[in-house]
Amino acid sequence: QVQLVESGGGLVQAGGSLRLSCAASGTFLSIHRMGWYRQAPGKQRELVADVRTGGNTNYADSVKERFTISRDNAKNTVYLQMDRLKPEDTAVYYCNAEVTNRPPIVGLTYHWGQGTQVTVSS
């Protein structure tokens, strides 16, 4: 019912930049929150950043001052601008959305994209 399609991952040298995007489509009324998580092999998935409808943002300490999350509400799309990338940023990045649904569904539901690989070389 809700599809999240990520794009923008790739290979970049340390100190470089990438811009991830996630476009939401399907059956929902509105998006309450969108965010980015990442998971490196053998490590737990962690929150990178999220943004709510009012514009409030939250960032992991490890990416503060380097990453910027933003939304284009007209396109139901969230972006993650990643600057000054480090090798430790290497992971699969997953888009997550918390949505308000159309009837008869009541309340919020949560959805995940398939992920996009980000690799930062030394």
HELIX and SHEET records of a PDB file:
HELIX    1   1 ASN A   73  LYS A   75  5                                   3    
HELIX    2   2 PRO A   87  ASP A   89  5                                   3    
SHEET    1   A 4 VAL A   2  SER A   7  0                                        
SHEET    2   A 4 LEU A  18  GLY A  26 -1                                        
SHEET    3   A 4 THR A  77  MET A  82 -1                                        
SHEET    4   A 4 PHE A  67  ASP A  72 -1                                        
SHEET    1   B 6 GLY A  10  GLN A  13  0                                        
SHEET    2   B 6 THR A 116  SER A 121  1                                        
SHEET    3   B 6 ALA A  91  THR A 100 -1                                        
SHEET    4   B 6 SER A  30  GLN A  39 -1                                        
SHEET    5   B 6 GLU A  46  ARG A  52 -1                                        
SHEET    6   B 6 THR A  57  TYR A  59 -1                                        
SHEET    1   C 4 GLY A  10  GLN A  13  0                                        
SHEET    2   C 4 THR A 116  SER A 121  1                                        
SHEET    3   C 4 ALA A  91  THR A 100 -1                                        
SHEET    4   C 4 LEU A 108  TRP A 112 -1                                        
END                                                                             
